[in-house]
């Protein structure tokens, strides 16, 4: 396949709708204490000596102990191989990157944004997935990670139409709830750093109510500590209130022509106000105003039948906004230190859970 890889400055990462592969995101994660690295990729076009496909890749180094870490690629690489060559591509890329990583890295973990080859069929057992991905590889070294760090399924709303056309593409109940929130007097405003305490109170309420892992407030403060230089990349904190009382809030991020609903929170009180519907609608309006053509609802269960999935409730809520479903491949591992990587995988499998980073 012939892949070449070179280090590049983080600020030289390309403009992309994949927020988690941007310079902005690298700075958010560095403000959270992670080390970020950027790489330029060149892949020789099949059957051509002088033609290459080029892209880049952001890697985040995640410490897992005092002496070891994993090299995590969030929603990357974006460069997609031909169908059936995914494993060969990942194996060669991993072996090419390996010498450039710290010796303390025990594995490469790719959170692949590529379309799932099982999108239109029932997901096979993990063993069968691995056989399919490793077809044609030299060492059969690509493993399915025990859990996914970012959502594999999402819904994306097309924002190219008028606001009225976007509303009419929604489910009738969703459209009704948006208008009901407006009639009740719900208002959505753009917040600032001073509103972060408000967001965090709502977020704590949400995590307690749903039994979710609670991030520390500094996790969200890192967004504000990040200076974003690209005018096409950044975020807004939106807060929905009723009679001045905050009821729900969200971080709306922008990357290229895509806006993403990244972090959300809501109060256990005033839920009949339908503030979360008003919040999503205002997010879409703000995204259109910023020139975005897509709105990523960021994370749902893979289908309405996945009732035990931790995002099953979000599927029902987000489906109403009329987006198109996307299924990604999720996390796949390439072991750099077999014994230590297998220990980590076993520990993750025992812990279970669903992780967002």
Secondary structure, 3 states (H helix, E strand, C coil): CCEEEEEECHHHCCCCCCHHHCHHHHHHHHHCCCEEEEEEEEEECCCCCCCEEEEEEEEEEEECCCCCEEEEECCCCCCCCCCCCHHHHHHHHHHHHHCCCCCCEEEEEEEEEEECCCCCCCCCCHHHHHHHHCCCCCCCCEEECCCCCCCCEEEEEECCCCHHHHHHCCCHHHHHHHHHHHHHCCEEEECCHHHHHHHHHHHHHHHHHHCCCCCCHHHHHHHHHCCCCCCCEEEEEEEEEECCEEEEEEEEEEECCEEEEEEEEECCCCHHHCHHHHHHHHHHHHHHHCCCCEEECCCCCCCCCCCCCCCHHHHHHHHCCCCEEEEEEEEEEEECCHHHHHHHHHHHHHHCCCCCC
